[in-house]
Amino acid sequence: MNIVIVKDYYELSIQAAQIVAAQINKIKKSVLGLPTGQTPLGMYNELIKKYEKDEIDFSQVITFNLDEYYGLSPLHPQSYHYFMWNTFFQHINIKKENVNMLNGITENIDEECQRYENIIQIRGGIDLQLLGIGENAHIGFNEPANVLKSRTHLVNLSNSTVKANSRFFNDIKEVPRQALTMGMGTIMKAKKIVLLASGKNKAPALAKTVNGLVSTRVPASLLQLHKEVTILVDEDAASRI
Ligand code: PGA
């Protein structure tokens, strides 16, 4: 694991955007895996600025989002579809047909998960996967458990995740209890992985991810087995490494 510690959230966002820009400038048709949540917001803003300054062209870029709440329509303001279009995609020149997201209101879960796996494969696999990390060390929505599923699947969210994500909803009762997520195997197949973490609340998860045993109870620790992972953290999140 390549661990890069930066001063603060601003630096984290700048450096993450630089990594994405370098990837796209090297390979115009790059396939990106993208996260949602608070952490990547700064990176998305920096990427929008780079696009506005003509420093990146997203016209051939292909994206796959990591996960989506099960039961929320793409139009729901808390859906990850809505989040991605609102905060990022509508501000850049990405083609709609190159944006791939899981359908949270699918009537056939298995078919939807298989469809996602198939398109990732057809598109040649993910070149650069960006990740956030939960306080419980989940990545995507792969929650700590005795066993983890490898491929895209439906998952029950842990109480701690529901609680953490309730900050985006009016009431905790509105937070979906299930989600569709890429599996650990789907993520681990990406050629390069960059995990972003900011803030003291992520420090314990980061320490276990980097220094601890590889365990399905700490899903992010599986990244220790990948050969091209960068952990990009600010000083607060790195404080226990
Ligand atoms: P956050 O979420 O970026 O909002 O902290 C990360 C995650 O839960 O994966």
Boltz pocket constraint, residues with backbone or C-beta under 6 A from the ligand:
constraints:
  - pocket:
      binder: B
      contacts: [[A, 36], [A, 37], [A, 38], [A, 39], [A, 40], [A, 132], [A, 133], [A, 134], [A, 135], [A, 138], [A, 139], [A, 140]]
      max_distance: 6.0
